[in-house]
Amino acid sequence: MADIAAIFHWPLSELAALNLEDLIMWRGLAVDRWNKMHRTE
């Protein structure tokens, strides 16, 4: 949940409403976004 909240700025109430499958999907998207924002080449 912390990864999603940190990247997308979602409140706990929104995160708590997600089921486990959605949490896993959104966490993956958050990690991808983080990696793209902090990519060094």
mmCIF entry with sequence, helices, sheets and N, C-alpha, C, O atoms, coordinates in Angstrom:
data_MODEL
# 
_entry.id   MODEL 
# 
_entity.id                         1 
_entity.type                       polymer 
_entity.pdbx_number_of_molecules   1 
# 
_entity_poly.entity_id                      1 
_entity_poly.type                           'polypeptide(L)' 
_entity_poly.nstd_linkage                   no 
_entity_poly.nstd_monomer                   no 
_entity_poly.pdbx_seq_one_letter_code       MADIAAIFHWPLSELAALNLEDLIMWRGLAVDRWNKMHRTE 
_entity_poly.pdbx_seq_one_letter_code_can   MADIAAIFHWPLSELAALNLEDLIMWRGLAVDRWNKMHRTE 
_entity_poly.pdbx_strand_id                 A 
# 
loop_
_entity_poly_seq.entity_id 
_entity_poly_seq.num 
_entity_poly_seq.mon_id 
_entity_poly_seq.hetero 
1 1  MET n 
1 2  ALA n 
1 3  ASP n 
1 4  ILE n 
1 5  ALA n 
1 6  ALA n 
1 7  ILE n 
1 8  PHE n 
1 9  HIS n 
1 10 TRP n 
1 11 PRO n 
1 12 LEU n 
1 13 SER n 
1 14 GLU n 
1 15 LEU n 
1 16 ALA n 
1 17 ALA n 
1 18 LEU n 
1 19 ASN n 
1 20 LEU n 
1 21 GLU n 
1 22 ASP n 
1 23 LEU n 
1 24 ILE n 
1 25 MET n 
1 26 TRP n 
1 27 ARG n 
1 28 GLY n 
1 29 LEU n 
1 30 ALA n 
1 31 VAL n 
1 32 ASP n 
1 33 ARG n 
1 34 TRP n 
1 35 ASN n 
1 36 LYS n 
1 37 MET n 
1 38 HIS n 
1 39 ARG n 
1 40 THR n 
1 41 GLU n 
# 
_struct_asym.id          A 
_struct_asym.entity_id   1 
# 
loop_
_struct_conf.conf_type_id 
_struct_conf.id 
_struct_conf.pdbx_PDB_helix_id 
_struct_conf.beg_label_comp_id 
_struct_conf.beg_label_asym_id 
_struct_conf.beg_label_seq_id 
_struct_conf.pdbx_beg_PDB_ins_code 
_struct_conf.end_label_comp_id 
_struct_conf.end_label_asym_id 
_struct_conf.end_label_seq_id 
_struct_conf.pdbx_end_PDB_ins_code 
_struct_conf.beg_auth_comp_id 
_struct_conf.beg_auth_asym_id 
_struct_conf.beg_auth_seq_id 
_struct_conf.end_auth_comp_id 
_struct_conf.end_auth_asym_id 
_struct_conf.end_auth_seq_id 
_struct_conf.pdbx_PDB_helix_class 
_struct_conf.details 
_struct_conf.pdbx_PDB_helix_length 
HELX_P HELX_P1 AA1 ALA A 2  ? PHE A 8  ? ALA A 2  PHE A 8  1 ? 7  
HELX_P HELX_P2 AA2 LEU A 12 ? ALA A 16 ? LEU A 12 ALA A 16 1 ? 5  
HELX_P HELX_P3 AA3 LEU A 20 ? MET A 37 ? LEU A 20 MET A 37 1 ? 18 
# 
_struct_conf_type.id          HELX_P 
_struct_conf_type.criteria    ? 
_struct_conf_type.reference   ? 
# 
loop_
_atom_site.group_PDB 
_atom_site.id 
_atom_site.type_symbol 
_atom_site.label_atom_id 
_atom_site.label_alt_id 
_atom_site.label_comp_id 
_atom_site.label_asym_id 
_atom_site.label_entity_id 
_atom_site.label_seq_id 
_atom_site.pdbx_PDB_ins_code 
_atom_site.Cartn_x 
_atom_site.Cartn_y 
_atom_site.Cartn_z 
_atom_site.occupancy 
_atom_site.B_iso_or_equiv 
_atom_site.pdbx_formal_charge 
_atom_site.auth_seq_id 
_atom_site.auth_comp_id 
_atom_site.auth_asym_id 
_atom_site.auth_atom_id 
_atom_site.pdbx_PDB_model_num 
ATOM 1   N N  . MET A 1 1  ? 0.811   -1.186 0.000   1.00 0.00 ? 1  MET A N  1 
ATOM 2   C CA . MET A 1 1  ? 0.000   0.000  0.000   1.00 0.00 ? 1  MET A CA 1 
ATOM 3   C C  . MET A 1 1  ? 0.861   1.261  0.000   1.00 0.00 ? 1  MET A C  1 
ATOM 4   O O  . MET A 1 1  ? 0.515   2.249  -0.648  1.00 0.00 ? 1  MET A O  1 
ATOM 5   N N  . ALA A 1 2  ? 1.961   1.233  0.710   1.00 0.00 ? 2  ALA A N  1 
ATOM 6   C CA . ALA A 1 2  ? 2.806   2.420  0.811   1.00 0.00 ? 2  ALA A CA 1 
ATOM 7   C C  . ALA A 1 2  ? 3.369   2.814  -0.548  1.00 0.00 ? 2  ALA A C  1 
ATOM 8   O O  . ALA A 1 2  ? 3.463   4.002  -0.855  1.00 0.00 ? 2  ALA A O  1 
ATOM 9   N N  . ASP A 1 3  ? 3.744   1.838  -1.362  1.00 0.00 ? 3  ASP A N  1 
ATOM 10  C CA . ASP A 1 3  ? 4.270   2.144  -2.698  1.00 0.00 ? 3  ASP A CA 1 
ATOM 11  C C  . ASP A 1 3  ? 3.218   2.860  -3.539  1.00 0.00 ? 3  ASP A C  1 
ATOM 12  O O  . ASP A 1 3  ? 3.526   3.835  -4.224  1.00 0.00 ? 3  ASP A O  1 
ATOM 13  N N  . ILE A 1 4  ? 1.992   2.381  -3.489  1.00 0.00 ? 4  ILE A N  1 
ATOM 14  C CA . ILE A 1 4  ? 0.905   2.984  -4.258  1.00 0.00 ? 4  ILE A CA 1 
ATOM 15  C C  . ILE A 1 4  ? 0.631   4.397  -3.755  1.00 0.00 ? 4  ILE A C  1 
ATOM 16  O O  . ILE A 1 4  ? 0.504   5.329  -4.549  1.00 0.00 ? 4  ILE A O  1 
ATOM 17  N N  . ALA A 1 5  ? 0.540   4.553  -2.451  1.00 0.00 ? 5  ALA A N  1 
ATOM 18  C CA . ALA A 1 5  ? 0.248   5.862  -1.867  1.00 0.00 ? 5  ALA A CA 1 
ATOM 19  C C  . ALA A 1 5  ? 1.355   6.867  -2.175  1.00 0.00 ? 5  ALA A C  1 
ATOM 20  O O  . ALA A 1 5  ? 1.075   8.032  -2.458  1.00 0.00 ? 5  ALA A O  1 
ATOM 21  N N  . ALA A 1 6  ? 2.594   6.429  -2.123  1.00 0.00 ? 6  ALA A N  1 
ATOM 22  C CA . ALA A 1 6  ? 3.718   7.334  -2.361  1.00 0.00 ? 6  ALA A CA 1 
ATOM 23  C C  . ALA A 1 6  ? 3.765   7.826  -3.805  1.00 0.00 ? 6  ALA A C  1 
ATOM 24  O O  . ALA A 1 6  ? 4.079   8.991  -4.050  1.00 0.00 ? 6  ALA A O  1 
ATOM 25  N N  . ILE A 1 7  ? 3.462   6.968  -4.742  1.00 0.00 ? 7  ILE A N  1 
ATOM 26  C CA . ILE A 1 7  ? 3.542   7.332  -6.154  1.00 0.00 ? 7  ILE A CA 1 
ATOM 27  C C  . ILE A 1 7  ? 2.283   8.043  -6.631  1.00 0.00 ? 7  ILE A C  1 
ATOM 28  O O  . ILE A 1 7  ? 2.365   9.077  -7.294  1.00 0.00 ? 7  ILE A O  1 
ATOM 29  N N  . PHE A 1 8  ? 1.120   7.494  -6.297  1.00 0.00 ? 8  PHE A N  1 
ATOM 30  C CA . PHE A 1 8  ? -0.135  8.019  -6.833  1.00 0.00 ? 8  PHE A CA 1 
ATOM 31  C C  . PHE A 1 8  ? -0.876  8.949  -5.869  1.00 0.00 ? 8  PHE A C  1 
ATOM 32  O O  . PHE A 1 8  ? -1.886  9.548  -6.238  1.00 0.00 ? 8  PHE A O  1 
ATOM 33  N N  . HIS A 1 9  ? -0.377  9.069  -4.636  1.00 0.00 ? 9  HIS A N  1 
ATOM 34  C CA . HIS A 1 9  ? -0.973  9.966  -3.634  1.00 0.00 ? 9  HIS A CA 1 
ATOM 35  C C  . HIS A 1 9  ? -2.431  9.625  -3.314  1.00 0.00 ? 9  HIS A C  1 
ATOM 36  O O  . HIS A 1 9  ? -3.264  10.512 -3.127  1.00 0.00 ? 9  HIS A O  1 
ATOM 37  N N  . TRP A 1 10 ? -2.716  8.345  -3.257  1.00 0.00 ? 10 TRP A N  1 
ATOM 38  C CA . TRP A 1 10 ? -4.073  7.899  -2.921  1.00 0.00 ? 10 TRP A CA 1 
ATOM 39  C C  . TRP A 1 10 ? -4.226  7.838  -1.405  1.00 0.00 ? 10 TRP A C  1 
ATOM 40  O O  . TRP A 1 10 ? -3.296  7.429  -0.709  1.00 0.00 ? 10 TRP A O  1 
ATOM 41  N N  . PRO A 1 11 ? -5.371  8.232  -0.888  1.00 0.00 ? 11 PRO A N  1 
ATOM 42  C CA . PRO A 1 11 ? -5.609  8.139  0.557   1.00 0.00 ? 11 PRO A CA 1 
ATOM 43  C C  . PRO A 1 11 ? -5.865  6.691  0.978   1.00 0.00 ? 11 PRO A C  1 
ATOM 44  O O  . PRO A 1 11 ? -6.203  5.839  0.156   1.00 0.00 ? 11 PRO A O  1 
ATOM 45  N N  . LEU A 1 12 ? -5.696  6.438  2.259   1.00 0.00 ? 12 LEU A N  1 
ATOM 46  C CA . LEU A 1 12 ? -5.902  5.096  2.793   1.00 0.00 ? 12 LEU A CA 1 
ATOM 47  C C  . LEU A 1 12 ? -7.298  4.573  2.498   1.00 0.00 ? 12 LEU A C  1 
ATOM 48  O O  . LEU A 1 12 ? -7.467  3.377  2.257   1.00 0.00 ? 12 LEU A O  1 
ATOM 49  N N  . SER A 1 13 ? -8.295  5.436  2.512   1.00 0.00 ? 13 SER A N  1 
ATOM 50  C CA . SER A 1 13 ? -9.668  4.990  2.245   1.00 0.00 ? 13 SER A CA 1 
ATOM 51  C C  . SER A 1 13 ? -9.793  4.378  0.852   1.00 0.00 ? 13 SER A C  1 
ATOM 52  O O  . SER A 1 13 ? -10.530 3.409  0.671   1.00 0.00 ? 13 SER A O  1 
ATOM 53  N N  . GLU A 1 14 ? -9.093  4.921  -0.120  1.00 0.00 ? 14 GLU A N  1 
ATOM 54  C CA . GLU A 1 14 ? -9.127  4.367  -1.482  1.00 0.00 ? 14 GLU A CA 1 
ATOM 55  C C  . GLU A 1 14 ? -8.377  3.032  -1.543  1.00 0.00 ? 14 GLU A C  1 
ATOM 56  O O  . GLU A 1 14 ? -8.831  2.081  -2.178  1.00 0.00 ? 14 GLU A O  1 
ATOM 57  N N  . LEU A 1 15 ? -7.243  2.981  -0.883  1.00 0.00 ? 15 LEU A N  1 
ATOM 58  C CA . LEU A 1 15 ? -6.444  1.756  -0.890  1.00 0.00 ? 15 LEU A CA 1 
ATOM 59  C C  . LEU A 1 15 ? -7.167  0.616  -0.174  1.00 0.00 ? 15 LEU A C  1 
ATOM 60  O O  . LEU A 1 15 ? -7.119  -0.530 -0.620  1.00 0.00 ? 15 LEU A O  1 
ATOM 61  N N  . ALA A 1 16 ? -7.826  0.927  0.920   1.00 0.00 ? 16 ALA A N  1 
ATOM 62  C CA . ALA A 1 16 ? -8.527  -0.097 1.698   1.00 0.00 ? 16 ALA A CA 1 
ATOM 63  C C  . ALA A 1 16 ? -9.677  -0.713 0.913   1.00 0.00 ? 16 ALA A C  1 
ATOM 64  O O  . ALA A 1 16 ? -10.085 -1.840 1.195   1.00 0.00 ? 16 ALA A O  1 
ATOM 65  N N  . ALA A 1 17 ? -10.200 0.009  -0.064  1.00 0.00 ? 17 ALA A N  1 
ATOM 66  C CA . ALA A 1 17 ? -11.325 -0.488 -0.856  1.00 0.00 ? 17 ALA A CA 1 
ATOM 67  C C  . ALA A 1 17 ? -10.881 -1.475 -1.940  1.00 0.00 ? 17 ALA A C  1 
ATOM 68  O O  . ALA A 1 17 ? -11.717 -2.158 -2.531  1.00 0.00 ? 17 ALA A O  1 
ATOM 69  N N  . LEU A 1 18 ? -9.583  -1.555 -2.203  1.00 0.00 ? 18 LEU A N  1 
ATOM 70  C CA . LEU A 1 18 ? -9.089  -2.441 -3.255  1.00 0.00 ? 18 LEU A CA 1 
ATOM 71  C C  . LEU A 1 18 ? -8.969  -3.874 -2.751  1.00 0.00 ? 18 LEU A C  1 
ATOM 72  O O  . LEU A 1 18 ? -8.639  -4.114 -1.590  1.00 0.00 ? 18 LEU A O  1 
ATOM 73  N N  . ASN A 1 19 ? -9.245  -4.822 -3.648  1.00 0.00 ? 19 ASN A N  1 
ATOM 74  C CA . ASN A 1 19 ? -9.019  -6.221 -3.283  1.00 0.00 ? 19 ASN A CA 1 
ATOM 75  C C  . ASN A 1 19 ? -7.551  -6.561 -3.523  1.00 0.00 ? 19 ASN A C  1 
ATOM 76  O O  . ASN A 1 19 ? -6.820  -5.765 -4.112  1.00 0.00 ? 19 ASN A O  1 
ATOM 77  N N  . LEU A 1 20 ? -7.124  -7.713 -3.082  1.00 0.00 ? 20 LEU A N  1 
ATOM 78  C CA . LEU A 1 20 ? -5.715  -8.095 -3.145  1.00 0.00 ? 20 LEU A CA 1 
ATOM 79  C C  . LEU A 1 20 ? -5.187  -8.087 -4.580  1.00 0.00 ? 20 LEU A C  1 
ATOM 80  O O  . LEU A 1 20 ? -4.077  -7.619 -4.833  1.00 0.00 ? 20 LEU A O  1 
ATOM 81  N N  . GLU A 1 21 ? -5.971  -8.596 -5.504  1.00 0.00 ? 21 GLU A N  1 
ATOM 82  C CA . GLU A 1 21 ? -5.543  -8.636 -6.912  1.00 0.00 ? 21 GLU A CA 1 
ATOM 83  C C  . GLU A 1 21 ? -5.284  -7.218 -7.435  1.00 0.00 ? 21 GLU A C  1 
ATOM 84  O O  . GLU A 1 21 ? -4.289  -6.979 -8.119  1.00 0.00 ? 21 GLU A O  1 
ATOM 85  N N  . ASP A 1 22 ? -6.173  -6.287 -7.114  1.00 0.00 ? 22 ASP A N  1 
ATOM 86  C CA . ASP A 1 22 ? -5.993  -4.905 -7.552  1.00 0.00 ? 22 ASP A CA 1 
ATOM 87  C C  . ASP A 1 22 ? -4.799  -4.252 -6.866  1.00 0.00 ? 22 ASP A C  1 
ATOM 88  O O  . ASP A 1 22 ? -4.064  -3.492 -7.497  1.00 0.00 ? 22 ASP A O  1 
ATOM 89  N N  . LEU A 1 23 ? -4.599  -4.540 -5.586  1.00 0.00 ? 23 LEU A N  1 
ATOM 90  C CA . LEU A 1 23 ? -3.430  -4.004 -4.882  1.00 0.00 ? 23 LEU A CA 1 
ATOM 91  C C  . LEU A 1 23 ? -2.136  -4.455 -5.553  1.00 0.00 ? 23 LEU A C  1 
ATOM 92  O O  . LEU A 1 23 ? -1.214  -3.660 -5.739  1.00 0.00 ? 23 LEU A O  1 
ATOM 93  N N  . ILE A 1 24 ? -2.075  -5.719 -5.909  1.00 0.00 ? 24 ILE A N  1 
ATOM 94  C CA . ILE A 1 24 ? -0.879  -6.250 -6.560  1.00 0.00 ? 24 ILE A CA 1 
ATOM 95  C C  . ILE A 1 24 ? -0.661  -5.579 -7.909  1.00 0.00 ? 24 ILE A C  1 
ATOM 96  O O  . ILE A 1 24 ? 0.469   -5.229 -8.248  1.00 0.00 ? 24 ILE A O  1 
ATOM 97  N N  . MET A 1 25 ? -1.726  -5.396 -8.683  1.00 0.00 ? 25 MET A N  1 
ATOM 98  C CA . MET A 1 25 ? -1.618  -4.753 -9.983  1.00 0.00 ? 25 MET A CA 1 
ATOM 99  C C  . MET A 1 25 ? -1.142  -3.306 -9.839  1.00 0.00 ? 25 MET A C  1 
ATOM 100 O O  . MET A 1 25 ? -0.216  -2.883 -10.532 1.00 0.00 ? 25 MET A O  1 
ATOM 101 N N  . TRP A 1 26 ? -1.775  -2.548 -8.940  1.00 0.00 ? 26 TRP A N  1 
ATOM 102 C CA . TRP A 1 26 ? -1.420  -1.144 -8.759  1.00 0.00 ? 26 TRP A CA 1 
ATOM 103 C C  . TRP A 1 26 ? -0.017  -0.977 -8.190  1.00 0.00 ? 26 TRP A C  1 
ATOM 104 O O  . TRP A 1 26 ? 0.675   -0.014 -8.517  1.00 0.00 ? 26 TRP A O  1 
ATOM 105 N N  . ARG A 1 27 ? 0.406   -1.917 -7.336  1.00 0.00 ? 27 ARG A N  1 
ATOM 106 C CA . ARG A 1 27 ? 1.777   -1.837 -6.819  1.00 0.00 ? 27 ARG A CA 1 
ATOM 107 C C  . ARG A 1 27 ? 2.781   -2.012 -7.946  1.00 0.00 ? 27 ARG A C  1 
ATOM 108 O O  . ARG A 1 27 ? 3.791   -1.311 -8.000  1.00 0.00 ? 27 ARG A O  1 
ATOM 109 N N  . GLY A 1 28 ? 2.502   -2.946 -8.845  1.00 0.00 ? 28 GLY A N  1 
ATOM 110 C CA . GLY A 1 28 ? 3.376   -3.133 -9.998  1.00 0.00 ? 28 GLY A CA 1 
ATOM 111 C C  . GLY A 1 28 ? 3.460   -1.880 -10.852 1.00 0.00 ? 28 GLY A C  1 
ATOM 112 O O  . GLY A 1 28 ? 4.538   -1.514 -11.320 1.00 0.00 ? 28 GLY A O  1 
ATOM 113 N N  . LEU A 1 29 ? 2.324   -1.221 -11.058 1.00 0.00 ? 29 LEU A N  1 
ATOM 114 C CA . LEU A 1 29 ? 2.313   0.022  -11.824 1.00 0.00 ? 29 LEU A CA 1 
ATOM 115 C C  . LEU A 1 29 ? 3.082   1.124  -11.095 1.00 0.00 ? 29 LEU A C  1 
ATOM 116 O O  . LEU A 1 29 ? 3.776   1.920  -11.727 1.00 0.00 ? 29 LEU A O  1 
ATOM 117 N N  . ALA A 1 30 ? 2.962   1.169  -9.779  1.00 0.00 ? 30 ALA A N  1 
ATOM 118 C CA . ALA A 1 30 ? 3.691   2.163  -8.990  1.00 0.00 ? 30 ALA A CA 1 
ATOM 119 C C  . ALA A 1 30 ? 5.195   1.937  -9.094  1.00 0.00 ? 30 ALA A C  1 
ATOM 120 O O  . ALA A 1 30 ? 5.957   2.892  -9.248  1.00 0.00 ? 30 ALA A O  1 
ATOM 121 N N  . VAL A 1 31 ? 5.622   0.696  -9.011  1.00 0.00 ? 31 VAL A N  1 
ATOM 122 C CA . VAL A 1 31 ? 7.051   0.376  -9.125  1.00 0.00 ? 31 VAL A CA 1 
ATOM 123 C C  . VAL A 1 31 ? 7.558   0.744  -10.512 1.00 0.00 ? 31 VAL A C  1 
ATOM 124 O O  . VAL A 1 31 ? 8.644   1.309  -10.644 1.00 0.00 ? 31 VAL A O  1 
ATOM 125 N N  . ASP A 1 32 ? 6.787   0.430  -11.542 1.00 0.00 ? 32 ASP A N  1 
ATOM 126 C CA . ASP A 1 32 ? 7.174   0.798  -12.907 1.00 0.00 ? 32 ASP A CA 1 
ATOM 127 C C  . ASP A 1 32 ? 7.321   2.313  -13.039 1.00 0.00 ? 32 ASP A C  1 
ATOM 128 O O  . ASP A 1 32 ? 8.291   2.802  -13.617 1.00 0.00 ? 32 ASP A O  1 
ATOM 129 N N  . ARG A 1 33 ? 6.351   3.050  -12.498 1.00 0.00 ? 33 ARG A N  1 
ATOM 130 C CA . ARG A 1 33 ? 6.401   4.515  -12.571 1.00 0.00 ? 33 ARG A CA 1 
ATOM 131 C C  . ARG A 1 33 ? 7.638   5.035  -11.842 1.00 0.00 ? 33 ARG A C  1 
ATOM 132 O O  . ARG A 1 33 ? 8.340   5.906  -12.356 1.00 0.00 ? 33 ARG A O  1 
ATOM 133 N N  . TRP A 1 34 ? 7.910   4.503  -10.642 1.00 0.00 ? 34 TRP A N  1 
ATOM 134 C CA . TRP A 1 34 ? 9.085   4.911  -9.873  1.00 0.00 ? 34 TRP A CA 1 
ATOM 135 C C  . TRP A 1 34 ? 10.365  4.684  -10.681 1.00 0.00 ? 34 TRP A C  1 
ATOM 136 O O  . TRP A 1 34 ? 11.227  5.558  -10.763 1.00 0.00 ? 34 TRP A O  1 
ATOM 137 N N  . ASN A 1 35 ? 10.466  3.501  -11.270 1.00 0.00 ? 35 ASN A N  1 
ATOM 138 C CA . ASN A 1 35 ? 11.666  3.165  -12.041 1.00 0.00 ? 35 ASN A CA 1 
ATOM 139 C C  . ASN A 1 35 ? 11.832  4.086  -13.243 1.00 0.00 ? 35 ASN A C  1 
ATOM 140 O O  . ASN A 1 35 ? 12.953  4.484  -13.558 1.00 0.00 ? 35 ASN A O  1 
ATOM 141 N N  . LYS A 1 36 ? 10.746  4.431  -13.917 1.00 0.00 ? 36 LYS A N  1 
ATOM 142 C CA . LYS A 1 36 ? 10.833  5.340  -15.058 1.00 0.00 ? 36 LYS A CA 1 
ATOM 143 C C  . LYS A 1 36 ? 11.228  6.746  -14.610 1.00 0.00 ? 36 LYS A C  1 
ATOM 144 O O  . LYS A 1 36 ? 11.986  7.426  -15.302 1.00 0.00 ? 36 LYS A O  1 
ATOM 145 N N  . MET A 1 37 ? 10.724  7.182  -13.468 1.00 0.00 ? 37 MET A N  1 
ATOM 146 C CA . MET A 1 37 ? 11.032  8.523  -12.967 1.00 0.00 ? 37 MET A CA 1 
ATOM 147 C C  . MET A 1 37 ? 12.480  8.629  -12.502 1.00 0.00 ? 37 MET A C  1 
ATOM 148 O O  . MET A 1 37 ? 13.065  9.711  -12.551 1.00 0.00 ? 37 MET A O  1 
ATOM 149 N N  . HIS A 1 38 ? 13.065  7.519  -12.052 1.00 0.00 ? 38 HIS A N  1 
ATOM 150 C CA . HIS A 1 38 ? 14.398  7.551  -11.471 1.00 0.00 ? 38 HIS A CA 1 
ATOM 151 C C  . HIS A 1 38 ? 15.430  6.786  -12.303 1.00 0.00 ? 38 HIS A C  1 
ATOM 152 O O  . HIS A 1 38 ? 16.474  6.380  -11.792 1.00 0.00 ? 38 HIS A O  1 
ATOM 153 N N  . ARG A 1 39 ? 15.135  6.601  -13.547 1.00 0.00 ? 39 ARG A N  1 
ATOM 154 C CA . ARG A 1 39 ? 16.041  5.879  -14.434 1.00 0.00 ? 39 ARG A CA 1 
ATOM 155 C C  . ARG A 1 39 ? 17.270  6.744  -14.711 1.00 0.00 ? 39 ARG A C  1 
ATOM 156 O O  . ARG A 1 39 ? 17.162  7.945  -14.958 1.00 0.00 ? 39 ARG A O  1 
ATOM 157 N N  . THR A 1 40 ? 18.404  6.127  -14.665 1.00 0.00 ? 40 THR A N  1 
ATOM 158 C CA . THR A 1 40 ? 19.643  6.819  -15.023 1.00 0.00 ? 40 THR A CA 1 
ATOM 159 C C  . THR A 1 40 ? 20.262  6.110  -16.216 1.00 0.00 ? 40 THR A C  1 
ATOM 160 O O  . THR A 1 40 ? 20.373  4.884  -16.246 1.00 0.00 ? 40 THR A O  1 
ATOM 161 N N  . GLU A 1 41 ? 20.649  6.882  -17.165 1.00 0.00 ? 41 GLU A N  1 
ATOM 162 C CA . GLU A 1 41 ? 21.237  6.293  -18.373 1.00 0.00 ? 41 GLU A CA 1 
ATOM 163 C C  . GLU A 1 41 ? 22.503  7.009  -18.743 1.00 0.00 ? 41 GLU A C  1 
ATOM 164 O O  . GLU A 1 41 ? 23.144  6.657  -19.733 1.00 0.00 ? 41 GLU A O  1 
# 
